[in-house]
């Protein structure tokens, strides 16, 4: 710098700070511009004025441009975008406008980073791009910050957040500077920013304000945010879907003259499967059928490595709620080009299966084709036509289309009886939402033969897909369902014995043994209990590149093929079939194959995420529906017990509520884990699964989905008021005897398991 201008201008100082973010102290600036002596006083004054005007900010004894980031910065990791790039944001930002975008560039061997993780990153400014910096990892400084959804309650010091999750009891404390303008009573998403403070509450900051938690249709929105389900498609994904054109007949088998139909629920949002049955005229297969199952050719539109493909893999599956669906694919595909609408040509992957008169699959053949569905029908509509009351749409289809479908289904029932898949009978609830967004009614869905035959057709097509890919020696994703653990089966056996039934012992467990148990209890008061306990004893199904069989369906090989609109697993199977048959360049890619196990874990996790969100939504809708009936009495059955109380499943709605231990009786209750019982210390009153009860609804909290109940009657006998002094007829002796019996059972089991044969 020349001697005539010893003091730099403000702009010169800003430019130098941007170019030298690591040297931002007053001495560094003075040295860079050759400022010395009395001139330093003037430089200090200029820096003080720039700080007061917000042009720079002071950190310790250094200055920096508030609209820039230092070379070493604490960053918070964001989600990957549709292109697979991972972005970050500075943990702190005080500049005007939004914080600059930071592209994270990883090196091989560095740890994987999840959304919300905090890192110390080294930043490099970038020019000529849509983002401001690139970042490389110095070190990871924390796991993803814990997040919650809750109701914000304003206070003079900021506010508190009341979590909506039933499992979280603590409130979160939010300082005034971190409320993001949330109003009292609004639903917010927040993340933890520090440990418990003076009042024992964790510190948090609001990161999104979601509005009125009681607003119509807010229930599913809560679940979507709480479980991190992506519900907005990136622009690039939508653009790719909108640019898709209908597939042509080129390279496909023309099946448009065959009378395929689709059969779906009345509120179906997509139609990805169609079926057709033709009596087999082969004299060697007398009484047999040719069963066609055609599935939307999603692979034609969602190709490996595309924006659509990356987003579909990330979502893993569609998520279904009473008032909305969060689809795996944009509506232009799921609701149009990939949906098998009637009287429209649609691309499919189809399988023709030759079935004998006993319902056994003799052979199968896959093809990539084009169909034209002759009718889009509903389950009840098809059942009514078969039962003799067709409507205008089905009357011309009964003889040639619907009747053969039912005839084929009857033959498949013979094979099903031989195979003995698990026959659970659990009523499915349907929550009906009115135009105002509130629950209009709770219904139990009727199980028609029309439902069952479609399920049976789809199972058979899935088996054929797995067998075909095994024949072609192609990699695939199996749907795996392993047999239950010995511990869970032993627990089921104890519940069965307590209910007066038996489960065979000393042999390899088969579904036939479980079906025999369920058959014993059918029609009894323990029917629902044993169905629920059997279901809970099962392992959770998952996806995997290796075949470990499907226990519940009693099948050796099983792969999902029939719903590629809503399951990424099925898209992988479609691609494998395309590659195996050489039907095009959109088959399973080298990347797909290399990452098959990783994909299996990803989509197994997203499936569980959706199930949890759907279950939470159902609980909240049920609580909202019942909140207007607090104080009413309901009948139900004890569904489970824990040391803190008993769970009751209400007959009318199927909702589960909790009777806290303090509400069961005015005495101490011992929890017997082995026997799954609560036993009164004074009266011997025993609360166990299966008992019929009458309860009063004490509390219903829609925001959490929690129901609190008061116990009024057990097996028709009123709960006595006041402290119990003596034993009631039919109750167990006091705890000492019950505890001894439980201990003897536990010892007997231990001896039996350790004794050699």
C-alpha positions, 0 to 999 in steps of 0.5 A: 500500500502506498504511503499516501493512503495508509488507511484502507477503505471499508471495501478494501477491508471487506475484500481482504477479509473475504480473501483471508478468512483465517487472518482476521484479527486487527493486527492481521489487517494492520500488517496486511495494509502496512498500517503502523503508529498513530494510523492504527487508532484510525483503523481501529475506529473504522473497524468499530464503525463497520462492526456497529453497522453490521458490515463485519462481526467480531469473534473473540479478537478477530473480525470477519464478514458476516455474509461469509463463512470462516474456513473452518466451520461447524456444519449441520448435514442435510438430506441428499438431493435427487442427484445424490449430492449431500448438502450442509448448512452452517450451525450458526449464521448471522448474515443478511438473507439465507445462509450460503449453500454448502456442498459436502464432498466426501473422501473414500473411507470417511464415515457415512453422514446422516441428516442432522449430524454435526461436523467440523468442516473445512470450507473452500469458496466456490465461484460461478456455481449455485452454491457458495462453498465446498466442504470437506470433513475434518471430524464428526462432532456429534450424531444427528440432533434429536428431533421431536414434534410437539405443541408449543406453549409460549412463556415470557422466557420463550416457551416450552414444547409438549411432545406428541409422542406418547413415549416422551414425557419430558417437555422441551425448553425453547429460548425466546431467540429460537421460537421461529415465531411460533404461536401458543398452541401451534404444532412445531418441529424442534431439535435438541440444542443442549442438555438439561438446563436448570429446570431439568428440561432439555434445550431446543430450537424450533426448526419448523412451524406446522400450524394448528394441530387440531386442523382437519387432516393434520393427523397424518401430517403429524405422522409424516413429519414425525417419522421423516417420510418425504412428502414433496417431490424434488422439481427434477423428479416431477419434471422427469415424470411429466416428460414421460410418454406412453409406451408403444407396442414396439418389442412387446407382445400384443395382449390387447384382445384379452379381456383383462379386468382390474379389481380394487378397493372403492377408494383405490388411488392406483391400479397396478394389477389386472387379471384374466382366467381362461378355461384350459382347453388342453385335454391333458389338463382337464378342469384346469385354467390359464391364469394371467396376471398383468402388472404395470411396467413401471421399469419402462418409466423409472430407469436405473440411475434416473432422478425418478429411480433415486427418489423411489429408492429413497422412499422405498414404498408408498405410505397410506393414510385414511386421508391421503397417500404419500406415493413412491412415484409422482401422480403422473406415473402412479395415477396415469401412465402406470395405472391400468385404467379401463379401455386404455393401452398400458404397458405391462409385465405379465405372467401366464400360469397353467393351473390344474384342477387341484390348483397346482401350478404346472408351468408359467411364462413371462412376457413384456406386453401391452394390455387394454383392461375392459373394466375397472371394478371394485371388490364388492361389485365383483362379489355381487355379480358372482352372487347373482346381482350384477350391475350395468357394468358387470352383467356382460362380464359374469359368464366369460370373465368373472365366473372363470375367475371364481372357478380358478380360485376354487381350485387354488383353495385345494392347493392352499389347504395342502400348503397350509399358510398361516390362517390369521383372522384379524378384522381390519379397521377402516377409518372413514373421513368426512368432508370436514376432515374429521372421523365420520365412522370406524368400520371393520372391512368385510372380507369377501371372496373377491378379496381373497381370490386377488390375494391368491392370484398375486401370491401365485404370481410372486412365486412364479417370479422368484422361481423364474429368476432362480431358473435364469440364475439372476440376482433378485430381492426375496421377501423373507419371513423367518420362523418365530423364535423358540422363546416367542413360541413358548410364550404363545404356548403358555397363553394357549394353555392358560386359555384351555388349548394346546400347541403341539410340542417336540417337533419342527414348527409348521404353520399347520400346527399354528392353524390347528391352534387357531382352529381350536379357539375359533368361535370361543371367547379366546378367538381374537386373543390367540389370533393376536398372540400368534401374530405377535409371535411372528418375526417381521418380514424383510427383503434380502438377496438370499433366500431364507423362505417365507414361513407365514405363506409356507413357501420355499421361494417368494419375491414381490412382483405385483406392486411396482407402483408402490414398492421399490422391491417389485421394481427390482424384480421387474428389472431382473426379469427384463435383464434375464429375458433380454427385453431391453436396456432398462433391466437390472443395472450393474449398480443395482446388483452391486448395491442389492443388499444395501437396497434391501436394508433401505427398503425394509427400513422404509417399510417399517417407517411407513407401518409405524406412521400409519399405526400412529395415525390410526391411534390418533384418529381413534382418539379424536373420534372417541374424545367426544365420548369421554365418560362413556362405557365400553366393553372389550378384552384384556389384550396385554399386561405390563407392570404399569397397567393393562391394555384393553382392546375395545370391541366397538372400534378396535382401539387400544386403551390403557388402564393404569395400575392405579386404576385397577384396584385399591391394593398392590398388584404384582406383575408376573412376567412369566404368566403375563398376569397382574395379581392383587396382593390382598384379594388375589384378583388376577388380570390377564389377557383374554378376560372380558371387561367393561371400562369407562373412557377417562381420557382421550388425547388426539394429539398423542393418540392415547386412551386412558380407561377405568376398570368397571367390571371383570368377567361380568363382576363389578369391581368392589369399592373400598379396600379389599379385605377378603378374597372374592370367589374365583380369584387366586390366593394372595401373592405368595402362592402365585409367586411360588407357582410362577417360580416353579414354572420358571424352574421347570422350563429352565431344567427342561431346556438344559437337560440333555435327552 
